[in-house]
């Protein structure tokens, strides 16, 4: 009997260790939830910024006269890309029409196509007479502004840097 009475510290050590492990798991889970909520709200904000840019580009393309060129500065969403989809593969939001999209570039291009990335996290603008192929322009920060040239020639819209 004296053996169990003298060894109470060792018995409580396992119980306290279990409590600490459970507390750490809870903390990690809470941090994960906070990061997920932040990323979701940040992504929504970037999609709204992309929609704003595309609405300005739409206004420019509808007001361009033949042979006229205008430039549009694009600051946000920083780190995203401006793409044109003229060929066979297009995002679903383009409804099989030629379109201009602002979205993130996939981290692993072999696993996620650009069209599905633009469908999931991006915004697209249908431009029926878009002629520019393979445009991939990275939107940089406010320190290094991206200027996009929008030109109307032969009743077709050309977009470039």
N, C-alpha and C positions, 0 to 999 in steps of 0.2 A: 503494500500500500504506500509506503513512503516513497517508492520509486515514481509513482504518478503525481504525487503532490509536488515534488521538487522539479518536475519537468513541465510546468504549466506554460512557460514562455514558448516553448517549441510547439505546443498544441495551438496556441493563439496565432502563431506566425503564419500557418497555412490559411487560416480564416482571413487574416488581414491581407495576405497576398491575393486571395480570390477577390476581395472587395476592390483592391487597387486595379486589378486586371479588368474587372467589370466597369469601373469608372473610366479607365482609359478607352475601352471600347465605346462607351457612350460619348466621350469627348470626340473621338475620331468620327463617329457617326454624325454628330452635330456639326462638325467642321465641314464634312462632306455635303450636308444639306445646305449650309450657308453658301458654299462655293457654287453649288448647282443653282440656287436661287439667284445669285449674283450673275452667273453666266447667262441665265435665261433672260434676265432684265437687260443685260448688256447687249445680247443678240437682238432683242426686240428694238432697242434704241438704234442699233446699226442698220437694221432693216428699214426703219423709218427714215433714217438719213439717206439710204440708197433710194427710197421712193421719192424723196424730195429732189435729189439730183436728177433722177429720170424724168420727173415732171418738168424740170427746167429744160432738159434736153428736148423733151417733146414739144415744148413751146418754141424752142429755137428751130427745130426741124419743120414745124408747121408754118413758121413765118419766113423761112428762107426763100429767096428768089433765085432764079436760075443763075448759076455762076457765082453766087455769093458764098462767103465763108465767114463763120463766126467761131469764136473761141469761148470755151466754158471752163472755169476753174473748178477743180474737184478736190476738196480737202478731206471730207469724211465720207464714208467710214474708213479710217486709216488702216492700212494693211489688207484691205479687200482688193478685188480686181474688177476691172471693167472688161467684159467679154462681148464679142459679137458672135451670133449663131446664125450662119447663112447656109451651111451645108446640110447634110442629112440629119445629123444628130442635134436635137434641140430639146430644151427643157419642156416639160408638160405645160408650164404656164405660158409658153409662146404659142400654143395651139397650132403647131406645125407651120408657123409663119416665121419670117426673118425677124430677129429680135436682138436687142441690146440688154445685157444683164449686168448687175453689180452683185457680186457674191464672194465668198471666201474661196480660196484655192484649197483643194483637198490635201491633207498631209501626205497620204499615200495614194498616188494617182492610180496605181494598179487596182486598188480595192474599191475606190469610189470615183465614179466618172464626174467630170465637171458639170454635166447637165443635171445629174441627180443632186449635186451639191447646191446648184443654183435653184433647183426646185425646193429643196428643204430649207436652206438658209440664204435667201437672197431675194432680189426683186428684178423683174424683167419688164421691158417696154417693147411692144411690137412696133416695128418700123417696116412697112410693107416693101418700100423701095430701097432698103439698106443694101449697100453693095460691098462694104468692107468685110473682108474675110480674115479670120485668124487674128483678130485684135485681142491682145491680152496686155492690158496696162495696169500696173500696180498703183493703187492710190496711196500716196505717201502722206507724210505728216504736214502740218501747217507750215513748217520750216522749209519744206521742199514740195511746193504745190504742183499738182498735175494739171496741165492745161490740155484740154481736148479740142481738136480742130474738127468742126462740123461743116461739111461742104456739100452743096447741091450742084450737081453737074449732070447734064443729060437726063434730068428728072430722076436722078438716083442720089442717095445720101451716102457720103463717104465720111468715115470717122477715123481719126488718127491722132497721134500726139503732136 
